[in-house]
């Protein structure tokens, strides 16, 4: 796959808002990204947000990266995320965008928090490294992390959230897969998206 792919629902043009979902991956891999577990983990969130915002002319997009890995300085999924934001601006000019990412996708979402039209970022169990750059101000940011996560670091998420002034939600007993408390996670994501877009509407 030489270009990223979007699975889109909602208005094809001139939506009032776009919600872009970003799946996880691996630290290093140039293998093509497939609809594996990391990708499928985002599908219930996509469906829940689409149902919650039904009738509000909101487009929901699930991005599939070109390759599975972050790949060091190449930052391949960030490149793909910027491509998706360009598509959002092209198809839905002026529409506010909310990003929802899990694991590597959470890191991508935080890297894109300062991009034009991004009004909200919800990072779930993000993979964060020491020295992670701070996003430019403007977007509302929520980071949530399971306390029992052994894949990515809840402590790193808490420190990063404090450093950038983001909201942080620790989730006792939850692991990286976010499967022990599915209703909680669904409500967290749908509530954040609705709030971020509602705040944007009120500001207008």
N, CA, C and O of each residue as an XYZ file, in Angstrom:
816
protein
N       0.847     -1.183      0.000
C       0.000      0.000      0.000
C       0.886      1.236      0.000
O       1.658      1.443      0.936
N       0.784      2.054     -1.029
C       1.661      3.214     -1.169
C       1.055      4.492     -0.600
O       1.769      5.478     -0.414
N      -0.226      4.494     -0.324
C      -0.883      5.647      0.294
C      -1.715      5.160      1.475
O      -2.151      4.009      1.491
N      -1.938      6.021      2.462
C      -2.826      5.626      3.568
C      -4.248      5.450      3.043
O      -4.574      5.864      1.931
N      -5.081      4.828      3.868
C      -6.481      4.624      3.476
C      -7.414      5.057      4.587
O      -7.108      4.927      5.773
N      -8.549      5.571      4.179
C      -9.567      6.020      5.122
C     -10.827      5.195      4.961
O     -11.325      5.014      3.850
N     -11.338      4.698      6.069
C     -12.690      4.134      6.091
C     -13.581      5.226      6.664
O     -13.475      5.576      7.840
N     -14.454      5.757      5.827
C     -15.209      6.951      6.189
C     -16.702      6.672      6.233
O     -17.234      5.898      5.438
N     -17.364      7.322      7.185
C     -18.826      7.329      7.216
C     -19.287      8.745      7.513
O     -18.516      9.574      7.995
N     -20.548      9.011      7.220
C     -21.055     10.359      7.387
C     -20.957     11.139      6.090
O     -20.731     10.545      5.036
N     -21.120     12.443      6.140
C     -21.111     13.259      4.918
C     -19.800     13.136      4.159
O     -18.723     13.133      4.756
N     -19.901     13.034      2.835
C     -18.706     12.955      1.997
C     -18.103     14.335      1.756
O     -16.906     14.460      1.494
N     -18.932     15.360      1.846
C     -18.474     16.730      1.629
C     -19.138     17.664      2.626
O     -20.278     17.457      3.041
N     -18.393     18.695      2.998
C     -18.927     19.807      3.797
C     -19.591     19.354      5.103
O     -20.659     19.846      5.468
N     -18.958     18.425      5.791
C     -19.439     18.033      7.114
C     -19.232     19.185      8.090
O     -18.397     20.061      7.867
N     -19.999     19.172      9.166
C     -19.837     20.191     10.196
C     -18.612     19.925     11.068
O     -18.081     20.845     11.691
N     -18.158     18.664     11.116
C     -16.984     18.289     11.895
C     -16.487     16.942     11.395
O     -17.208     16.198     10.730
N     -15.220     16.643     11.737
C     -14.607     15.364     11.384
C     -13.984     14.776     12.644
O     -13.314     15.481     13.399
N     -14.204     13.486     12.870
C     -13.540     12.768     13.950
C     -12.637     11.729     13.297
O     -13.110     10.839     12.591
N     -11.337     11.848     13.538
C     -10.337     10.977     12.915
C      -9.768     10.028     13.962
O      -9.249     10.466     14.989
N      -9.867      8.725     13.699
C      -9.400      7.692     14.614
C      -8.070      7.132     14.113
O      -7.893      6.873     12.923
N      -7.134      6.952     15.058
C      -5.769      6.559     14.736
C      -5.394      5.308     15.526
O      -5.380      5.334     16.757
N      -5.094      4.233     14.840
C      -4.839      2.957     15.508
C      -3.380      2.824     15.916
O      -2.545      3.656     15.563
N      -3.086      1.775     16.658
C      -1.740      1.502     17.133
C      -0.881      0.836     16.078
O      -1.313      0.609     14.947
N       0.358      0.525     16.477
C       1.284     -0.111     15.551
C       2.484     -0.642     16.307
O       2.348     -1.133     17.428
N       3.647     -0.546     15.707
C       4.858     -1.045     16.341
C       5.970     -0.004     16.219
O       5.883      0.929     15.422
N       7.003     -0.184     17.016
C       8.089      0.800     17.019
C       8.801      0.848     15.676
O       9.086      1.925     15.150
N       9.088     -0.336     15.122
C       9.809     -0.401     13.851
C       9.213     -1.491     12.976
O       9.195     -2.662     13.355
N       8.730     -1.106     11.818
C       8.255     -2.083     10.831
C       7.871     -1.345      9.556
O       7.160     -0.340      9.594
N       8.350     -1.857      8.431
C       7.932     -1.317      7.146
C       6.956     -2.259      6.443
O       6.650     -2.089      5.263
N       6.471     -3.258      7.191
C       5.440     -4.141      6.640
C       4.153     -3.347      6.456
O       3.878     -2.444      7.246
N       3.365     -3.656      5.444
C       2.120     -2.924      5.238
C       1.190     -3.038      6.446
O       1.053     -4.114      7.028
N       0.563     -1.948      6.813
C      -0.425     -1.972      7.888
C      -1.678     -2.678      7.388
O      -2.169     -2.404      6.293
N      -2.179     -3.579      8.200
C      -3.355     -4.348      7.805
C      -4.477     -4.127      8.807
O      -4.296     -3.469      9.831
N      -5.631     -4.685      8.497
C      -6.762     -4.580      9.417
C      -6.638     -5.645     10.500
O      -7.487     -6.527     10.626
N      -5.565     -5.544     11.275
C      -5.315     -6.480     12.356
C      -5.924     -5.993     13.654
O      -6.833     -5.163     13.658
N      -5.408     -6.523     14.767
C      -5.999     -6.225     16.067
C      -5.911     -4.738     16.414
O      -6.856     -4.171     16.962
N      -4.780     -4.109     16.096
C      -4.636     -2.689     16.424
C      -5.666     -1.848     15.692
O      -6.263     -0.938     16.266
N      -5.867     -2.159     14.427
C      -6.871     -1.443     13.622
C      -8.278     -1.735     14.132
O      -9.078     -0.821     14.329
N      -8.571     -3.015     14.343
C      -9.916     -3.401     14.767
C     -10.262     -2.886     16.154
O     -11.437     -2.730     16.486
N      -9.231     -2.617     16.975
C      -9.499     -2.085     18.320
C     -10.219     -0.754     18.257
O     -10.937     -0.403     19.192
N     -10.046     -0.006     17.181
C     -10.670      1.312     17.069
C     -12.085      1.258     16.536
O     -12.834      2.224     16.684
N     -12.471      0.155     15.921
C     -13.786      0.083     15.266
C     -14.946      0.323     16.232
O     -15.861      1.068     15.882
N     -14.957     -0.274     17.437
C     -16.078      0.018     18.347
C     -16.187      1.494     18.719
O     -17.292      2.009     18.889
N     -15.054      2.176     18.845
C     -15.084      3.609     19.139
C     -15.660      4.397     17.965
O     -16.444      5.326     18.156
N     -15.266      4.018     16.753
C     -15.801      4.685     15.567
C     -17.322      4.549     15.528
O     -18.039      5.524     15.305
N     -17.797      3.331     15.747
C     -19.240      3.094     15.690
C     -19.975      3.836     16.804
O     -21.058      4.378     16.584
N     -19.387      3.859     17.991
C     -20.031      4.528     19.115
C     -20.140      6.028     18.882
O     -21.180      6.627     19.157
N     -19.074      6.634     18.379
C     -19.100      8.071     18.108
C     -20.068      8.381     16.970
O     -20.810      9.360     17.041
N     -20.067      7.558     15.924
C     -21.002      7.778     14.822
C     -22.437      7.707     15.312
O     -23.276      8.506     14.895
N     -22.730      6.752     16.199
C     -24.082      6.628     16.750
C     -24.426      7.817     17.642
O     -25.533      8.350     17.574
N     -23.472      8.233     18.479
C     -23.697      9.347     19.397
C     -23.971     10.653     18.655
O     -24.781     11.467     19.098
N     -23.294     10.848     17.525
C     -23.409     12.105     16.784
C     -24.298     11.986     15.560
O     -24.285     12.861     14.694
N     -25.071     10.911     15.480
C     -25.954     10.685     14.335
C     -26.890     11.876     14.142
O     -27.505     12.357     15.094
N     -26.987     12.336     12.913
C     -27.868     13.458     12.609
C     -27.227     14.816     12.770
O     -27.876     15.838     12.546
N     -25.933     14.846     13.165
C     -25.252     16.129     13.364
C     -24.263     16.444     12.235
O     -23.425     17.335     12.371
N     -24.364     15.709     11.120
C     -23.504     15.962      9.956
C     -22.022     15.901     10.303
O     -21.240     16.754      9.884
N     -21.645     14.885     11.069
C     -20.252     14.681     11.452
C     -19.688     13.482     10.690
O     -20.292     12.410     10.671
N     -18.540     13.669     10.071
C     -17.865     12.576      9.379
C     -16.943     11.853     10.357
O     -16.208     12.498     11.105
N     -16.974     10.532     10.358
C     -16.069      9.738     11.187
C     -15.147      8.949     10.264
O     -15.597      8.246      9.359
N     -13.848      9.083     10.516
C     -12.833      8.467      9.668
C     -11.914      7.585     10.501
O     -11.476      7.976     11.583
N     -11.628      6.397      9.990
C     -10.618      5.519     10.578
C      -9.478      5.395      9.587
O      -9.649      4.867      8.488
N      -8.312      5.886      9.985
C      -7.143      5.880      9.111
C      -6.395      4.558      9.228
O      -6.171      4.055     10.329
N      -6.010      4.001      8.078
C      -5.074      2.868      8.060
C      -3.761      3.355      7.471
O      -3.711      3.831      6.337
N      -2.702      3.228      8.256
C      -1.393      3.718      7.820
C      -0.845      2.904      6.648
O      -1.328      1.815      6.337
N       0.168      3.466      6.017
C       0.847      2.728      4.938
C       1.617      1.535      5.488
O       1.577      0.441      4.926
N       2.326      1.763      6.607
C       3.154      0.717      7.201
C       2.859      0.630      8.692
O       2.255      1.538      9.263
N       3.281     -0.455      9.322
C       2.940     -0.710     10.720
C       3.750      0.116     11.711
O       3.277      0.396     12.812
N       4.967      0.509     11.334
C       5.881      1.077     12.307
C       5.928      2.592     12.353
O       5.533      3.292     11.420
N       6.443      3.072     13.510
C       6.772      4.492     13.671
C       8.033      4.822     12.875
O       8.098      5.822     12.160
N       9.026      3.955     13.020
C      10.236      3.982     12.203
C      11.097      5.228     12.416
O      11.457      5.934     11.474
N      11.411      5.470     13.689
C      12.372      6.503     14.046
C      12.024      7.868     13.498
O      10.884      8.325     13.585
N      13.039      8.515     12.927
C      12.849      9.884     12.452
C      11.900      9.984     11.261
O      11.440     11.077     10.930
N      11.602      8.852     10.611
C      10.632      8.875      9.512
C       9.240      9.224     10.013
O       8.468      9.877      9.311
N       8.917      8.783     11.243
C       7.617      9.063     11.854
C       6.481      8.816     10.848
O       5.636      9.679     10.609
N       6.492      7.624     10.279
C       5.560      7.310      9.194
C       4.096      7.550      9.531
O       3.387      8.116      8.699
N       3.590      7.151     10.715
C       2.170      7.376     10.976
C       1.820      8.850     11.165
O       0.675      9.245     10.944
N       2.794      9.668     11.570
C       2.538     11.107     11.666
C       2.374     11.690     10.268
O       1.507     12.534     10.039
N       3.204     11.241      9.339
C       3.076     11.660      7.943
C       1.688     11.296      7.422
O       1.031     12.101      6.762
N       1.252     10.083      7.726
C      -0.064      9.637      7.265
C      -1.183     10.434      7.933
O      -2.187     10.757      7.298
N      -1.004     10.751      9.226
C      -2.001     11.545      9.918
C      -2.128     12.932      9.320
O      -3.235     13.456      9.190
N      -1.004     13.531      8.954
C      -1.058     14.854      8.307
C      -1.749     14.769      6.948
O      -2.474     15.682      6.552
N      -1.520     13.666      6.240
C      -2.226     13.456      4.972
C      -3.733     13.429      5.208
O      -4.491     14.045      4.459
N      -4.172     12.714      6.253
C      -5.603     12.620      6.550
C      -6.180     13.989      6.922
O      -7.300     14.320      6.534
N      -5.414     14.780      7.673
C      -5.892     16.124      8.013
C      -5.990     17.002      6.773
O      -6.901     17.822      6.659
N      -5.057     16.833      5.850
C      -5.155     17.560      4.581
C      -6.431     17.162      3.840
O      -7.124     18.008      3.274
N      -6.729     15.859      3.853
C      -7.962     15.398      3.210
C      -9.193     15.994      3.898
O     -10.162     16.361      3.233
N      -9.154     16.087      5.224
C     -10.276     16.675      5.957
C     -10.484     18.134      5.553
O     -11.616     18.570      5.347
N      -9.395     18.881      5.443
C      -9.513     20.278      5.048
C      -9.981     20.409      3.609
O     -10.699     21.349      3.269
N      -9.574     19.463      2.756
C      -9.981     19.513      1.347
C     -11.454     19.163      1.169
O     -12.170     19.827      0.419
N     -11.900     18.122      1.859
C     -13.284     17.661      1.681
C     -14.275     18.439      2.533
O     -15.438     18.595      2.163
N     -13.802     18.928      3.684
C     -14.702     19.592      4.629
C     -14.063     20.900      5.105
O     -13.694     21.013      6.274
N     -13.929     21.873      4.226
C     -13.213     23.110      4.568
C     -13.787     23.787      5.808
O     -14.994     23.999      5.928
N     -12.881     24.117      6.724
C     -13.287     24.836      7.923
C     -13.880     23.985      9.021
O     -14.183     24.501     10.097
N     -14.058     22.688      8.782
C     -14.669     21.823      9.792
C     -13.684     21.542     10.919
O     -12.524     21.234     10.648
N     -14.113     21.640     12.176
C     -13.230     21.263     13.280
C     -12.973     19.763     13.274
O     -13.829     18.979     12.867
N     -11.790     19.373     13.726
C     -11.378     17.972     13.723
C     -11.029     17.545     15.146
O     -10.321     18.253     15.862
N     -11.533     16.381     15.547
C     -11.155     15.763     16.812
C     -10.401     14.481     16.486
O     -10.835     13.692     15.647
N      -9.268     14.279     17.157
C      -8.437     13.091     16.961
C      -8.592     12.148     18.143
O      -8.561     12.576     19.296
N      -8.761     10.852     17.848
C      -8.829      9.829     18.886
C      -7.822      8.748     18.515
O      -7.945      8.119     17.464
N      -6.821      8.527     19.377
C      -5.792      7.549     19.057
C      -5.478      6.638     20.221
O      -5.547      7.042     21.382
N      -5.130      5.398     19.899
C      -4.748      4.405     20.911
C      -3.303      3.981     20.695
O      -2.894      3.715     19.564
N      -2.523      3.915     21.783
C      -1.151      3.418     21.750
C      -0.301      4.280     20.811
O      -0.170      5.478     21.060
N       0.270      3.734     19.765
C       1.015      4.550     18.814
C       0.127      5.616     18.208
O       0.578      6.726     17.925
N      -1.137      5.277     18.011
C      -2.081      6.261     17.485
C      -2.296      7.426     18.437
O      -2.554      8.547     18.000
N      -2.189      7.164     19.752
C      -2.269      8.239     20.720
C      -1.091      9.183     20.592
O      -1.243     10.399     20.703
N       0.085      8.618     20.357
C       1.276      9.440     20.148
C       1.122     10.279     18.884
O       1.473     11.459     18.874
N       0.604      9.682     17.835
C       0.351     10.418     16.596
C      -0.615     11.571     16.852
O      -0.373     12.697     16.418
N      -1.709     11.290     17.557
C      -2.706     12.317     17.829
C      -2.103     13.494     18.583
O      -2.395     14.649     18.275
N      -1.264     13.202     19.568
C      -0.628     14.274     20.337
C       0.347     15.067     19.475
O       0.472     16.279     19.646
N       1.034     14.409     18.559
C       1.933     15.124     17.654
C       1.158     16.062     16.717
O       1.697     17.066     16.253
N      -0.097     15.730     16.447
C      -0.897     16.508     15.499
C      -1.819     17.510     16.194
O      -2.635     18.166     15.547
N      -1.683     17.623     17.510
C      -2.612     18.472     18.269
C      -2.575     19.927     17.840
O      -3.580     20.628     17.966
N      -1.437     20.403     17.334
C      -1.329     21.799     16.946
C      -1.630     22.079     15.487
O      -1.461     23.207     15.024
N      -2.077     21.058     14.752
C      -2.360     21.242     13.333
C      -3.619     22.086     13.133
O      -4.491     22.105     14.001
N      -3.723     22.786     11.993
C      -4.906     23.600     11.719
C      -6.203     22.802     11.816
O      -6.282     21.673     11.332
N      -7.211     23.389     12.441
C      -8.572     22.856     12.593
C      -8.708     21.754     13.637
O      -9.824     21.306     13.896
N      -7.605     21.299     14.248
C      -7.707     20.289     15.299
C      -8.118     20.980     16.596
O      -7.400     21.835     17.114
N      -9.296     20.591     17.116
C      -9.835     21.239     18.318
C      -9.793     20.327     19.538
O      -9.955     20.792     20.666
N      -9.576     19.021     19.318
C      -9.560     18.092     20.435
C      -8.710     16.875     20.139
O      -8.660     16.395     19.007
N      -8.030     16.373     21.187
C      -7.217     15.161     21.065
C      -7.511     14.277     22.263
O      -7.386     14.704     23.411
N      -7.903     13.035     21.985
C      -8.135     12.042     23.020
C      -7.131     10.911     22.803
O      -7.244     10.141     21.849
N      -6.150     10.822     23.699
C      -5.077      9.830     23.568
C      -5.297      8.730     24.598
O      -5.293      8.989     25.802
N      -5.487      7.507     24.126
C      -5.775      6.362     24.981
C      -4.526      5.493     25.090
O      -4.036      4.973     24.088
N      -4.015      5.339     26.311
C      -2.805      4.538     26.551
C      -1.708      4.858     25.549
O      -1.165      3.952     24.917
N      -1.372      6.147     25.394
C      -0.413      6.501     24.343
C       0.993      6.000     24.644
O       1.398      5.869     25.799
N       1.719      5.726     23.571
C       3.135      5.401     23.653
C       3.900      6.720     23.619
O       3.902      7.417     22.605
N       4.546      7.058     24.726
C       5.274      8.318     24.829
C       6.719      8.051     25.227
O       6.992      7.224     26.097
N       7.630      8.750     24.591
C       9.053      8.633     24.880
C       9.519      9.848     25.676
O       8.857     10.886     25.677
N      10.654      9.717     26.350
C      11.258     10.852     27.038
C      11.560     11.956     26.027
O      12.048     11.689     24.930
N      11.268     13.182     26.404
C      11.517     14.299     25.512
C      10.463     14.499     24.447
O      10.684     15.220     23.475
N       9.317     13.863     24.625
C       8.222     14.033     23.665
C       7.898     15.526     23.523
O       7.725     16.212     24.530
N       7.815     16.037     22.291
C       7.575     17.473     22.130
C       6.195     17.891     22.609
O       5.243     17.113     22.562
N       6.103     19.117     23.066
C       4.810     19.657     23.481
C       4.054     20.151     22.255
O       4.643     20.770     21.369
N       2.746     19.879     22.198
C       1.967     20.387     21.063
C       1.777     21.893     21.172
O       1.816     22.457     22.265
N       1.573     22.532     20.032
C       1.219     23.940     20.055
C      -0.136     24.087     20.729
O      -0.988     23.210     20.586
N      -0.354     25.177     21.462
C      -1.619     25.325     22.188
C      -2.796     25.504     21.237
O      -2.636     25.911     20.086
N      -3.965     25.193     21.741
C      -5.178     25.404     20.951
C      -6.191     24.286     21.091
O      -7.386     24.545     21.228
N      -5.732     23.054     21.058
C      -6.651     21.921     21.136
C      -6.885     21.504     22.586
O      -5.991     21.607     23.426
N      -8.075     21.041     22.861
C      -8.392     20.425     24.148
C      -7.799     19.021     24.146
O      -8.016     18.267     23.198
N      -7.049     18.653     25.196
C      -6.341     17.373     25.203
C      -6.728     16.559     26.435
O      -6.694     17.054     27.562
N      -7.095     15.304     26.197
C      -7.380     14.342     27.255
C      -6.506     13.116     27.047
O      -6.467     12.554     25.953
N      -5.802     12.701     28.099
C      -5.007     11.476     28.064
C      -5.554     10.534     29.128
O      -5.700     10.921     30.288
N      -5.855      9.306     28.739
C      -6.357      8.300     29.676
C      -5.496      7.055     29.561
O      -5.114      6.654     28.462
N      -5.187      6.433     30.719
C      -4.260      5.297     30.691
C      -4.604      4.310     31.799
O      -4.829      4.694     32.947
N      -4.639      3.048     31.438
C      -4.866      1.997     32.418
C      -3.699      1.834     33.351
O      -2.548      1.817     32.914
N      -3.981      1.712     34.649
C      -2.905      1.604     35.643
C      -2.151      0.291     35.545
O      -1.007      0.206     35.991
N      -2.768     -0.739     34.970
C      -2.123     -2.050     34.846
C      -1.510     -2.277     33.465
O      -1.182     -3.410     33.113
N      -1.356     -1.221     32.692
C      -0.761     -1.314     31.361
C       0.714     -1.660     31.485
O       1.457     -0.983     32.196
N       1.146     -2.725     30.786
C       2.548     -3.117     30.787
C       3.173     -2.966     29.396
O       4.314     -3.370     29.171
N       2.422     -2.387     28.483
C       2.928     -2.173     27.123
C       3.411     -0.741     26.952
O       4.521     -0.509     26.473
N       2.584      0.214     27.340
C       2.986      1.612     27.377
C       2.858      2.100     28.821
O       2.202      1.459     29.641
N       3.481      3.225     29.125
C       3.652      3.646     30.514
C       2.597      4.632     30.997
O       2.538      5.758     30.503
N       1.756      4.228     31.961
C       0.812      5.189     32.537
C       1.522      6.323     33.273
O       1.026      7.449     33.295
N       2.681      6.039     33.878
C       3.437      7.087     34.569
C       3.921      8.142     33.573
O       3.860      9.338     33.861
N       4.397      7.712     32.411
C       4.841      8.656     31.387
C       3.683      9.513     30.896
O       3.850     10.702     30.622
N       2.510      8.903     30.789
C       1.336      9.672     30.366
C       0.970     10.735     31.386
O       0.637     11.863     31.022
N       1.031     10.377     32.671
C       0.695     11.328     33.728
C       1.669     12.499     33.736
O       1.265     13.655     33.865
N       2.956     12.190     33.597
C       3.976     13.242     33.583
C       3.786     14.159     32.379
O       3.852     15.382     32.503
N       3.553     13.564     31.226
C       3.376     14.358     30.001
C       2.133     15.227     30.085
O       2.160     16.394     29.693
N       1.036     14.662     30.598
C      -0.198     15.441     30.737
C       0.022     16.644     31.640
O      -0.444     17.744     31.342
N       0.729     16.438     32.737
C       1.015     17.549     33.647
C       1.890     18.598     32.964
O       1.705     19.797     33.171
N       2.834     18.144     32.156
C       3.765     19.074     31.497
C       3.059     19.962     30.490
O       3.406     21.134     30.350
N       2.060     19.415     29.777
C       1.396     20.212     28.739
C       0.075     20.800     29.208
O      -0.591     21.508     28.453
N      -0.316     20.512     30.461
C      -1.575     21.046     30.973
C      -2.810     20.339     30.452
O      -3.877     20.945     30.347
N      -2.676     19.055     30.123
C      -3.799     18.267     29.624
C      -4.525     17.585     30.772
O      -3.972     17.428     31.860
N      -5.752     17.185     30.530
C      -6.490     16.376     31.497
C      -5.941     14.954     31.462
O      -5.632     14.425     30.395
N      -5.820     14.336     32.646
C      -5.329     12.960     32.719
C      -6.301     12.125     33.532
O      -6.705     12.506     34.631
N      -6.674     10.968     32.968
C      -7.603     10.058     33.624
C      -6.905      8.714     33.835
O      -6.702      7.980     32.869
N      -6.529      8.370     35.083
C      -5.993      7.035     35.353
C      -7.147      6.051     35.499
O      -8.184      6.379     36.074
N      -6.961      4.858     34.981
C      -8.036      3.863     35.009
C      -7.542      2.638     35.779
O      -6.798      1.832     35.221
N      -7.934      2.478     37.040
C      -7.462      1.369     37.866
C      -7.782      0.011     37.255
O      -8.894     -0.227     36.785
N      -6.788     -0.874     37.271
C      -6.993     -2.254     36.841
C      -7.016     -2.478     35.348
O      -7.066     -3.626     34.906
N      -6.982     -1.430     34.559
C      -7.091     -1.596     33.103
C      -5.730     -1.862     32.475
O      -4.710     -1.336     32.919
N      -5.736     -2.695     31.427
C      -4.523     -3.038     30.700
C      -4.471     -2.268     29.380
O      -5.322     -1.421     29.107
N      -3.467     -2.572     28.578
C      -3.254     -1.830     27.335
C      -4.386     -2.040     26.335
O      -4.675     -1.150     25.535
N      -5.016     -3.182     26.370
C      -6.042     -3.497     25.375
C      -7.364     -2.769     25.600
O      -8.214     -2.750     24.710
N      -7.547     -2.177     26.762
C      -8.769     -1.421     27.095
C     -10.025     -2.298     27.072
O     -11.108     -1.820     26.735
N      -9.883     -3.557     27.425
C     -11.011     -4.490     27.304
C     -11.675     -4.827     28.638
O     -12.739     -5.447     28.649
N     -11.077     -4.434     29.757
C     -11.669     -4.791     31.038
C     -12.860     -3.909     31.408
O     -13.758     -4.339     32.131
N     -12.861     -2.679     30.910
C     -13.943     -1.740     31.214
C     -14.416     -1.076     29.922
O     -14.284      0.138     29.765
N     -14.964     -1.861     28.998
C     -15.307     -1.308     27.674
C     -16.336     -0.189     27.725
O     -16.235      0.777     26.969
N     -17.325     -0.306     28.606
C     -18.342      0.742     28.678
C     -17.730      2.056     29.144
O     -18.077      3.123     28.638
N     -16.823      1.977     30.104
C     -16.151      3.187     30.577
C     -15.405      3.872     29.436
O     -15.532      5.083     29.250
N     -14.631      3.108     28.674
C     -13.850      3.695     27.589
C     -14.740      4.288     26.512
O     -14.451      5.357     25.975
N     -15.829      3.586     26.198
C     -16.741      4.102     25.182
C     -17.348      5.423     25.622
O     -17.416      6.373     24.842
N     -17.788      5.481     26.870
C     -18.371      6.721     27.374
C     -17.335      7.834     27.444
O     -17.647      8.994     27.176
N     -16.106      7.486     27.803
C     -15.046      8.485     27.859
C     -14.820      9.116     26.489
O     -14.755     10.338     26.361
N     -14.703      8.271     25.470
C     -14.406      8.765     24.123
C     -15.590      9.552     23.559
O     -15.411     10.662     23.058
N     -16.786      8.990     23.636
C     -17.938      9.692     23.067
C     -18.197     11.000     23.803
O     -18.548     12.003     23.183
N     -18.025     10.993     25.125
C     -18.227     12.215     25.893
C     -17.211     13.281     25.533
O     -17.559     14.454     25.396
N     -15.939     12.874     25.378
C     -14.912     13.850     25.028
C     -15.183     14.454     23.658
O     -15.111     15.671     23.492
N     -15.495     13.614     22.677
C     -15.736     14.120     21.331
C     -16.907     15.098     21.322
O     -16.824     16.175     20.731
N     -17.996     14.713     21.981
C     -19.169     15.596     22.030
C     -18.827     16.920     22.715
O     -19.261     17.984     22.275
N     -18.051     16.846     23.787
C     -17.682     18.063     24.509
C     -16.773     18.951     23.660
O     -16.978     20.163     23.594
N     -15.781     18.364     23.018
C     -14.858     19.151     22.208
C     -15.581     19.845     21.065
O     -15.312     21.010     20.772
N     -16.499     19.133     20.420
C     -17.234     19.737     19.317
C     -18.288     20.711     19.823
O     -18.565     21.722     19.177
N     -18.875     20.408     20.977
C     -19.853     21.326     21.553
C     -19.221     22.629     21.967
O     -19.799     23.697     21.767
N     -18.031     22.550     22.547
C     -17.314     23.753     22.939
C     -16.963     24.587     21.723
O     -17.008     25.817     21.767
N     -16.613     23.910     20.631
C     -16.290     24.617     19.400
C     -17.512     25.340     18.853
O     -17.422     26.485     18.410
N     -18.680     24.646     18.890
C     -19.920     25.266     18.409
C     -20.274     26.471     19.256
O     -20.688     27.506     18.733
N     -20.111     26.337     20.584
C     -20.447     27.443     21.468
C     -19.538     28.638     21.221
O     -19.973     29.787     21.299
N     -18.257     28.355     20.919
C     -17.315     29.442     20.674
C     -17.678     30.213     19.416
O     -17.429     31.416     19.324
N     -18.262     29.524     18.453
C     -18.667     30.187     17.223
C     -19.903     31.041     17.443
O     -20.388     31.677     16.508
